[in-house]
Amino acid sequence: MVAIANNKSIINNLVKNKDVRSTSIDSFSSTVNARHDDSRCFFHLKEPLSSDHVSSQFILVQAKKEDHRDNDDNNASDDVDAASESLEFVEILPPKGEAHLSRNAKNDVQLLDLRMRKKALSSIVVLSSASCPRARELLDAHNGHLIDVGSRILEGLRDAAPSRLAARVGDYNGNLFYEMQAANRDIGSIIVDDQRRRRRRSRGGGLKYDESIALQESSIRRDVEVFEASIRRSLCQRNISYRGSYMTTERTMFQPAHVDYDYDILQTYGKKLYLSFFPLTQEGAFLQLWRDAIVEVKSKVETGWKSNHYNENDCIDDIVEGTVVFIPYGKMLIVPSDTIHGGGFRRGMGGNLRFHLYIALEDDDTDVRGKGTKLLDHPMNKYTDRRDKRRELCERYVDSNGLNHLLGNFFEDQIE
């Protein structure tokens, strides 16, 4: 049963809260239906906004930014992707089907709830292009990178995904499944090995290796080489190692803020480690990111928000609000290993199947599968604050404002 917040909870939840999320512990673990129409991405609601709403179909669209610049030769080179940078609720009223913002709420509480949902949606940063101003701002704020992932890689990894992933992420939410891949298996090996197994089964155990199969495997290997080259180019590193993990979400329950390695590893090797995330289905993937509190306050100091007499203790209790990003199918987000983040979003029927990479930079004078690979054997979700182990990160790093208003209508919510 999809849960819908009642009117009383709407009023009580106007301020940020963490009631949707369970208490967390440090754990040893790795960490909707989208239809593309031109540059717009449509998201269909499976449920009405509430049982009291007028009969109509609610959809979520990626709002398209108007470009009023002159189309002369001087401006042509400055054009950026004007594709949508935010998500909005719109309502389709029968029979004409005209899209407009809903103004049919029966009372102020419903209207307030709708406005909160619209605000929460518009705060989601769509990573469709690094040239979009909002995406660029977020990538710069988190020292992140956005690269393309080829269709053969996406389809191959999706086909190779286990029907049920091996383990649950070890926090109290219990809503995330993962299956870590062997450290010696690159993406090409995962895909090619799976395709060979399928051919053996279809041919009763035999494997006839003909020219067409060799050509197919060569194409996959070439795509993987291009993909890996994009990572190396983005990170300005000649040699890298990585380890992959499948992930899926059983139900929406926002994952507590965490980092993916023990703080001792981050302190010693953090600059050599990166994380990346990319969806394997058209559902895309959602992720919440937080800037470190120290970095956040330093940024505010630079903009004149506080006195220039800065001290780390000034921000010991500062609250940092998360930013939710949407990673479309065909894109991969790369962030440094000490990035505070959280998943736990489900939209659609597929559980937002995605692939999570742990990336290590190798010294240029060592073998590619060298010292960095050993670090990839020890991912460990850390939910406590590195400056005060008695506190959990989620006490300071709170969910994006209004995120709870998207439960049960935009994000699947099966919490009883």
Buried (B, 14 or more C-beta within 10 A) or exposed (E): EEBBBEBEEBEEBEEBBBEBBBEBEBBEBBBBBBEBEEBEBBBBBBBBBBEEBEEBBBBBBBBBBEEEEEEEEEEEEEEEBBBBBBBBBBBBBEEEEEEEEBEEBEEEBBBBBBBBBBEBBBBBBBBBBBEBEBBBEBBEBBEBBBBEBBEBBBEBBBEBBEEEBEEBBBBBBEBBBBBBBEBEEBBBBBBBEBBBEEBEEEEEEEEEEEEEBEEEBEEBBEBBEEBBEBBBEBBEBEBBBBBBBBBBBBBBBBBBBBBBBBBEBBEEBBEBBBBBBBBBBBBBBBBBBBBBBBBBBBEBBEEEEBEEEBEEEBBBEEEBBBBBBBBBBBBBBBBBBBBBBBBBBBBBEBBBBBBBBBBBBBEEEEEEBBBBBEBBEEBBBBBBBBEEEEBBBBBBBBBBBBBBBBBBBBBBBBBE
